[in-house]
Amino acid sequence: MHAFNSRITFFSLLMLATAITDASEVPLNHFFTVLDTNTYKAIEDSEFVTREFAPHEYRATVRNDRSYAGIYFHGENTYFELFDEATRGPDSRGFSMLAMGVDSSGELAAIHEQQPAVFRPEIRQIHRREQELEIPWFTSAGANVSRGPHKMSFGSWVMEYSPEFLNQWRVPEDQADMVTAGVTRAAILERYVSVLPSAPKAPYFRDITGLTIALYPTSLADTARYLIALGYSEVQDGSSGSIRCRPLLSAPGSPT
């Protein structure tokens, strides 16, 4: 039990962090990381984590460009995904990605146009498969960030949910006639949680309000430049090779 607790220390840090609200920054949508198999299984088998900590699901996602499966923990505006290195492939342990997200239609295209130096040239449309349907899910602009010496190290992107998604994906009967159910992170997560067979009534986890990211030196400058372009401010913390961006990954709402 003690070994398991040491492996999920970062959960406690996320729960105790103070929420920051500022509309000028592009906020966090979610992050994922690939864990070693023993850690992944310990989390997967924990009754506290899977029944009390947060609305939780194991999900196999099929997209138009790739497929993957892992465990998901949903908050009110943000969530995170954990993957097992055994299913993600060789040398995948530690691979992490940061997904920033906008809450208004057209906002991603505007940011992409305003900050071309920090993005890859294309905006991609991602579809999610639901039975026989290919449903528009979100558009994505990848960050122009070096991943370091290994292909599977770190990356980021900004995403914007498609207005068609909530109108086509597991639509509740009382919303069948709505023109649009919205594109906000909160609206998407509310739908995700609503279709789960069960969820804790008073979850400990509400939102991600801060992250500490360890990067290779080759990725550090690119990532700081990218986050600053998204509205965050750079603060040197005095440590060699490290940069903090404040406020980092702002999320609306009261403190967690």
C-alpha positions as CSV (number, residue, x, y, z in Angstrom):
1,M,0.0,0.0,0.0
2,H,2.8,2.4,0.8
3,A,4.4,1.8,-2.6
4,F,1.1,2.6,-4.3
5,N,0.7,5.8,-2.4
6,S,4.1,7.0,-3.5
7,R,3.2,6.4,-7.1
8,I,0.1,8.6,-7.1
9,T,1.6,11.6,-5.2
10,F,0.9,13.8,-8.2
11,F,-2.8,13.3,-7.7
12,S,-2.6,14.9,-4.3
13,L,-0.7,17.8,-5.7
14,L,-3.3,18.4,-8.4
15,M,-6.2,18.3,-5.9
16,L,-4.5,20.7,-3.5
17,A,-3.4,23.3,-6.1
18,T,-5.1,26.7,-6.2
19,A,-7.3,27.4,-9.2
20,I,-6.5,30.5,-11.3
21,T,-9.0,32.2,-13.5
22,D,-8.0,34.5,-16.3
23,A,-9.7,34.6,-19.7
24,S,-6.6,35.8,-21.5
25,E,-4.8,32.4,-21.4
26,V,-5.8,29.4,-23.5
27,P,-6.7,26.9,-20.7
28,L,-5.9,23.2,-20.3
29,N,-8.2,20.6,-21.8
30,H,-6.3,17.5,-20.7
31,F,-3.0,15.7,-20.5
32,F,-1.9,12.1,-20.8
33,T,1.1,10.2,-19.7
34,V,2.3,6.6,-20.3
35,L,3.1,4.7,-17.1
36,D,5.0,1.5,-16.4
37,T,2.8,-1.5,-16.2
38,N,3.0,-2.0,-12.4
39,T,2.0,1.6,-11.7
40,Y,-0.8,1.5,-14.2
41,K,-2.2,-1.7,-12.7
42,A,-2.0,-0.4,-9.2
43,I,-4.1,2.6,-10.1
44,E,-6.5,0.5,-12.2
45,D,-7.0,-1.9,-9.2
46,S,-7.4,0.8,-6.5
47,E,-11.0,1.0,-5.2
48,F,-10.4,4.5,-3.9
49,V,-9.1,5.8,-7.2
50,T,-11.7,4.1,-9.4
51,R,-14.7,4.6,-7.2
52,E,-14.2,7.7,-5.1
53,F,-11.4,9.9,-6.6
54,A,-13.2,11.0,-9.8
55,P,-15.7,9.9,-12.5
56,H,-13.6,7.2,-14.1
57,E,-13.7,5.0,-17.1
58,Y,-11.6,2.5,-19.1
59,R,-12.1,3.5,-22.7
60,A,-11.0,2.3,-26.1
61,T,-11.1,5.2,-28.5
62,V,-11.3,4.7,-32.2
63,R,-10.5,7.8,-34.4
64,N,-10.1,8.4,-38.1
65,D,-6.3,8.5,-37.7
66,R,-5.5,6.2,-34.7
67,S,-6.8,4.0,-31.9
68,Y,-5.8,3.7,-28.2
69,A,-7.1,2.6,-24.9
70,G,-6.5,3.7,-21.3
71,I,-8.1,4.9,-18.1
72,Y,-9.7,8.4,-17.9
73,F,-10.4,10.6,-14.9
74,H,-12.9,13.4,-15.6
75,G,-13.2,16.7,-13.8
76,E,-15.5,19.7,-14.5
77,N,-13.4,21.4,-17.1
78,T,-10.3,19.3,-17.4
79,Y,-9.4,15.6,-17.3
80,F,-6.4,13.3,-17.7
81,E,-5.6,10.0,-19.3
82,L,-3.2,7.2,-18.2
83,F,-1.9,4.6,-20.5
84,D,0.0,1.3,-19.9
85,E,3.4,1.1,-21.6
86,A,2.5,-2.5,-22.5
87,T,-0.2,-1.3,-24.9
88,R,1.5,1.8,-26.2
89,G,4.6,0.2,-27.6
90,P,8.3,-0.1,-27.0
91,D,10.0,2.9,-25.3
92,S,6.7,4.6,-24.6
93,R,7.1,4.9,-20.8
94,G,7.1,8.6,-19.8
95,F,5.7,9.8,-23.1
96,S,3.3,12.7,-22.2
97,M,1.3,15.2,-24.1
98,L,-0.4,18.4,-23.1
99,A,-3.7,19.4,-24.8
100,M,-4.8,23.0,-24.4
101,G,-8.4,23.8,-25.4
102,V,-10.6,26.7,-26.4
103,D,-14.3,27.1,-25.5
104,S,-15.6,29.0,-28.5
105,S,-16.0,28.1,-32.2
106,G,-13.5,29.7,-34.4
107,E,-11.1,30.5,-31.6
108,L,-8.5,27.9,-32.6
109,A,-8.3,29.2,-36.2
110,A,-7.8,32.7,-34.9
111,I,-5.0,31.7,-32.5
112,H,-3.3,29.6,-35.2
113,E,-3.4,32.6,-37.6
114,Q,-2.1,35.0,-34.9
115,Q,0.8,32.8,-33.7
116,P,2.1,30.9,-36.8
117,A,5.6,30.5,-35.4
118,V,4.6,28.2,-32.5
119,F,2.2,25.9,-34.5
120,R,2.6,23.4,-37.3
121,P,1.1,24.6,-40.5
122,E,-2.1,22.5,-40.6
123,I,-5.3,22.4,-38.5
124,R,-6.5,18.8,-38.5
125,Q,-10.1,17.6,-38.2
126,I,-10.4,14.5,-35.9
127,H,-13.4,12.2,-36.1
128,R,-14.5,9.7,-33.5
129,R,-16.1,6.4,-34.4
130,E,-19.4,5.5,-32.7
131,Q,-20.7,2.2,-34.0
132,E,-20.9,2.9,-37.8
133,L,-20.7,6.7,-37.5
134,E,-17.7,8.9,-38.0
135,I,-18.6,11.9,-35.9
136,P,-16.6,15.2,-36.1
137,W,-15.0,15.4,-32.7
138,F,-12.5,18.3,-32.6
139,T,-10.0,20.2,-34.6
140,S,-6.4,20.3,-33.6
141,A,-3.3,22.5,-34.2
142,G,0.0,20.8,-33.1
143,A,2.6,22.8,-31.3
144,N,5.9,23.4,-33.1
145,V,7.8,21.9,-30.1
146,S,10.9,19.7,-30.2
147,R,10.3,16.3,-28.6
148,G,13.8,15.9,-27.5
149,P,16.2,13.0,-28.3
150,H,13.4,10.4,-28.3
151,K,10.4,10.3,-30.6
152,M,8.1,9.5,-27.6
153,S,9.1,12.3,-25.1
154,F,6.6,15.2,-25.1
155,G,4.3,17.2,-27.3
156,S,1.3,19.5,-27.2
157,W,-1.5,20.8,-29.2
158,V,-4.5,23.2,-29.0
159,M,-7.9,21.7,-29.7
160,E,-11.5,23.0,-30.3
161,Y,-14.5,20.7,-30.1
162,S,-16.7,20.4,-33.1
163,P,-20.2,21.8,-32.7
164,E,-21.6,18.6,-34.4
165,F,-20.1,16.3,-31.7
166,L,-22.6,16.6,-28.9
167,N,-25.5,16.6,-31.4
168,Q,-24.5,13.2,-32.6
169,W,-22.7,11.4,-29.8
170,R,-25.0,9.6,-27.3
171,V,-27.5,12.4,-27.3
172,P,-30.0,12.3,-24.4
173,E,-33.6,12.2,-25.4
174,D,-34.4,15.6,-23.8
175,Q,-31.7,17.2,-26.0
176,A,-32.5,15.5,-29.3
177,D,-34.1,18.7,-30.8
178,M,-31.4,21.2,-29.6
179,V,-29.7,23.1,-32.4
180,T,-26.3,22.7,-30.6
181,A,-25.3,21.3,-27.3
182,G,-22.2,23.5,-27.1
183,V,-18.4,23.2,-27.7
184,T,-17.1,24.0,-24.2
185,R,-14.8,21.7,-22.3
186,A,-17.4,21.6,-19.5
187,A,-20.3,20.6,-21.8
188,I,-18.2,17.7,-23.3
189,L,-17.2,16.4,-19.9
190,E,-20.7,16.6,-18.6
191,R,-21.8,14.4,-21.5
192,Y,-18.9,12.0,-20.9
193,V,-19.8,11.6,-17.2
194,S,-23.6,11.3,-17.9
195,V,-23.1,8.1,-19.9
196,L,-21.0,6.3,-17.3
197,P,-22.7,3.5,-15.5
198,S,-21.7,5.0,-12.1
199,A,-19.8,8.0,-10.8
200,P,-18.9,9.2,-7.3
201,K,-21.4,11.7,-5.9
202,A,-18.7,13.8,-4.2
203,P,-15.5,13.2,-6.1
204,Y,-12.2,14.4,-4.6
205,F,-10.9,15.5,-8.0
206,R,-12.7,18.5,-9.6
207,D,-10.1,20.0,-12.0
208,I,-6.5,20.1,-12.9
209,T,-5.2,23.5,-11.7
210,G,-1.4,23.1,-12.1
211,L,1.2,20.8,-13.6
212,T,4.9,20.4,-13.3
213,I,6.5,19.2,-16.5
214,A,10.1,17.9,-16.7
215,L,11.5,18.4,-20.2
216,Y,14.7,17.7,-22.1
217,P,16.7,20.9,-22.7
218,T,15.9,20.8,-26.4
219,S,12.2,20.9,-25.6
220,L,12.3,23.5,-22.8
221,A,12.7,26.7,-24.8
222,D,10.2,25.7,-27.5
223,T,7.6,24.8,-24.9
224,A,8.1,28.0,-22.9
225,R,7.8,30.0,-26.2
226,Y,4.6,28.1,-27.1
227,L,2.9,28.7,-23.7
228,I,3.9,32.3,-23.7
229,A,2.2,32.7,-27.1
230,L,-0.9,31.2,-25.5
231,G,-1.0,33.9,-22.9
232,Y,1.2,32.7,-20.1
233,S,4.1,34.7,-18.7
234,E,7.6,33.5,-18.2
235,V,9.1,33.5,-14.7
236,Q,12.6,32.2,-14.1
237,D,12.7,30.3,-10.8
238,G,16.4,30.3,-10.2
239,S,16.9,26.6,-10.9
240,S,19.3,25.6,-13.7
241,G,17.4,24.7,-16.9
242,S,13.9,25.3,-15.7
243,I,11.2,27.8,-16.5
244,R,7.9,28.4,-14.9
245,C,5.0,29.9,-16.8
246,R,2.5,31.8,-14.6
247,P,-0.4,31.5,-14.4
248,L,0.0,27.9,-15.6
249,L,-3.0,26.0,-17.1
250,S,-5.7,28.2,-15.8
251,A,-9.1,26.6,-15.1
252,P,-12.4,28.4,-14.3
253,G,-14.1,27.9,-11.0
254,S,-13.3,28.0,-7.3
255,P,-10.3,26.4,-5.7
256,T,-10.1,22.7,-5.8
